[in-house]
Amino acid sequence: DVSVECLLSCTHHHWSPECSFQLDLWHTALHFVEMFEKMDERSWCTLLLATAHTLPVVIHQAFVMGITHFGYLKRYLIQPNPRRPVTAALNKRVWIGSALNHFVLMPAGAYIAFPFLKSQLTGLPVVGTAGAHAAASEFFLHIILFIFAEDALFYWTHRLLHHPKLFAKIHRKHHEFHTLTAYSIASEFTHPVESLLGNLVPVLAAPLIMRAKFHTVCIWIALRMLKTCDAHCGYAFPWSPFGCCWPLNGAARHDFHHEAVNQGSYGSFFVLWDQICGTDAGFVDRTRKSG
């Protein structure tokens, strides 16, 4: 293997002084490579989990901000004329909170929790481990099981958070958003107790119990983040894989959940628990009246 030091030495001999800018960029890139080469498994684990958690949100938020700013796809807006738009103060709080959550709290939490994750998950260390990646059949089976487990746990913890006492003290913060247009990041604008009980536990319970592959868990987290961004973006795209047909729980239902507080629609991926328990009656009635 060619070392980073060797590559740096070669560039000094073969690049002319006029290429100083390109040379600086080349040096920076090589130093990044060197940094990654020196990372231990704890740092790799933290980086991959943080990326799985943050990258889908950044991409989705940029997309919905772009189409909202330029007025594209307006026909898919759920609330084209919101009665209670987002205030400047709330906008500031959600952006600061999101940045803190994604770039400080989550990476720090993953780093601290690494010994526990290593004891419960397989496929670690993440680099150079034989069998680190799940077979295709195992991967898809685990993702399907994670979805159903998360959907059930999320429904019941979410419904619990709507108990009057818990709602007032914990869940009310998340419901400061009555309209969600272009606010994918509102998905994690939550009280710390809700972040743990209503978000982290439903997402990680099945992977930890099943001792899933670490890479599978990273992909699962990214998928779940895309789902919650879709639910909180304020657009009901007919092509969305998260709400294109029954029994998927599309963005319109969760948008209703925010607009009409305490009117049900507690589900995550599916509408099944809401339909079984009758907690989607408000949404069904609204849909029937609107034609």
N, C-alpha and C positions, 0 to 999 in steps of 0.2 A: 504493500500500500504506500502511496505517496503521502508524505507527512505534510501538515499545514506549513511548517517551517520551510520545507523544501520548495513548496509552491510560492511562498513569499519571496524566497531568495531568487527564484527564477524570474519573477516579475521585475525585480530590480535590475536584472541584467538585460532583459529584452524589451522593456518599455521605455520610451523616450521621455524626457522631462515634459514635453508638451502634453503628454497623456496623464498628467498628475491627477486630474479629476477622476478619470476612469480607474487609475491605480488605487486611489483612495477607496472607491467603491469596491474594487476587487479585494482590498485588504479587509474592509469591513465584512464582506461576505465570508471570507476565509476565517476571520475571527469568530463569526457566528458558528461556522462548522466546527471549529475547535472547541467552542463552548459546549455544543451539543455532544461532542465526543467525550467530554469530561463529566457529563451529567450522570449521577447515580440513579438507581431504579426508583428511589423515592421522588426525585425531581422529575423523572420521566412520567411517573404515575400522576403527579400533580399537574404537569403540563398537559397531558392528554385529557384528563378529566376537566380541567379548566377550559380547554379548547372545545370539547364536546358540549359543555354547558354554555359557552359564550358565543362561539362562531355562528350557530343557527340564529341566535337572537340578533346579532349584528346584521346579518344578511337580510333577515325578514324585516327588521325595523327599517333598514335602508330602502328596501323595496316599497313598503307601504308609505313611507315618507315621500319617496319619489313620485309615486302615482298620485298621491294626495296633492302634492305641491303643483304638479303639472296638470292635474285634473283628468288623469287617465282612469278608465274603468269606473267612472262615477256611478254607472248603473248598478254596480254591485255593493254600493254603500248601504249599510243597514240603517243608519240614522243620518240621512242627508241633511236634515235640519234638527239637530239635537236640541232638546229643551234645556238641558243642563250641560253646556260645554265645559271643557277642561279649563280651569283658571290658570293664570300665569304662575301663581304660587304653587299649585299642584304640579304643573309642568316642571318647575324647577326642582321640586322635591323628588319627583319620580326619576329624573335624569341623574341627580346626585346619588340617590339611593341605588339605582341600577348600576352605576359605575362602581360604587363601593362594593356592592354585592358580587359583581362579576370579576372585578380586578383585584379585590383585597380579601373579602370574607370567604368566598368560595375556594380560591387557591390555598388560603391559609388553613381552612377547614380540611381540605383534601390532604394537605401536607401533614397536618397533625394526626389525621385519621389513618394514615398509611399503614401502620402496624396492624390495625384491626382489619383493614381492607385486604391486606396480604394474607391474613389468617383465614379470611372467609372466601376470597375469590381465587380462582385458578388462573394460570397463564401469566404469572408474575415470576421473575422480572419481565418487563414488557419488551425488552430487546434481547434477542438471541436465545429465546427459550423455545425448545422443541415442543410442539403441540400447543403453543400459546394461542393459536387461532382455532376456533371451533369449526368442525365440519359443517357443511352447508345445512344438512338436515338438523343438526343440533342447534345451529344458530337460529334458523327460522322457527323451530319449535320453541326455543327459549324466548324469542321476541314475542311470539303469540301468547305464551303463558304470562310474560311480563305485562302485556297489554291488558289481559283480562284481570290479572291480580291488581294492577294499579287502578283499573276502572272501578272495581268493587271497593277497594280501600279508599280511593278518593271520594267516591260518592258518599260513603258513610262518615268519613271524617269531615267532609265539606258540609254535609247536612248537620252534623254535630256542631260545627262552628256557627251555624245559623240559629242555634238555641239562643234565646234573648240575652242571657247573661254572658255567654261566650261571644256573641256577636258584638255586643256593646264594648267589651274590653279588648277583643282580639281582631275579629274579622271586619269590623267597620272600616279599618284603614284601607283594605283592599277595595271596598265598595265606595270609596270617595270618587272612584271613576264611574260615572253614570253613562258616559259615552266613551267608546273605545277607539274611535277613528284614528288610525295611524299611531296607536299606542301599544304595539306588541310588547314593549318593555313593562307595561302595567301588569303583566302576568305574574311577576314576582315582587310587586309592590305590596308587601305583606308584613304583618307583625312577626317578630322572631318566633313566637310559639307556633303560629300558622306555618311559617317556613319549615319548621321541623315536623309538626304533626300532620299538616295538610299537604305538604309538598314532598319533603325528603323521604318520609316513611313510606308513603304509597309507591314512590318510584323505586326505592332500593330494597324494600322488604323481600320481594321474590328473588331478585338476583343474589342477595346475601344468603337466603335460606337454601337456594339451589346451588350455591357455590359455582356460579357461572364464570365463564371466561372473562377476563378483564376487558379484552377488546370488544366482546359482545356488549358488555355493560356500557362502554363508551358510546357505541353506536345507539344503544337503547336510550341513553340520556339525550343524545342529539335528536333522536326521533321524538322523544317526549317534549323537548324544548320547542321543536317545530310545531307540534300539536298545540301547545299552550299559546304560542305566538299566533297561530291561525285563529284560535278562539278569542284572542284579545285584540285583533287587528282592526275590527270594525267593518270588515268586508266579508261578504258571503260569496266566495268564488265558487261557481258551480263545478269547476274542475278540481277543487281541493280534494285530495285523497282522504282528508279527515272529516268530510261532510257531504260527499257527493251522492250518497244513497243511504237508505235504511240498512242497518240500525246505527249508522255513524252519527255522532253528535256534532252537528255543524256549528259554525260561528254564530249563526242567527240565534240559536238557543242560548248560548252563553252571553251574547249581547243583551238579550232580553233579561237574563238573570241579573245583569248589572243595572239595566234601566229600571226594571220593576223589582226593587229589592224585596227579598223574602217572598217571592212568588214561585219558588221551586226551580227546576232545571239545574240539578246539582251534578250531573254526570260529567265524565271525562271523555273517554273515547266513544262510548256508546250511549244510546238513549234507553237501554234495557231496564236499568234500575229505576229510572224515573218513571217509565211506563208501568213496571211491576208495582211500584209503590204509589203511583198516582200523583207524583210530584211534578209532572209536566202539564197539569191541567191548565195552569195560567197561560203557558205558551200556546197550547193547543187552542184555547179560547181566543187568545189574541189573533192567532193565524186565521181562525175561522171568521172572525169579525172583519178582518182586513181583506178577506176574499182570497 
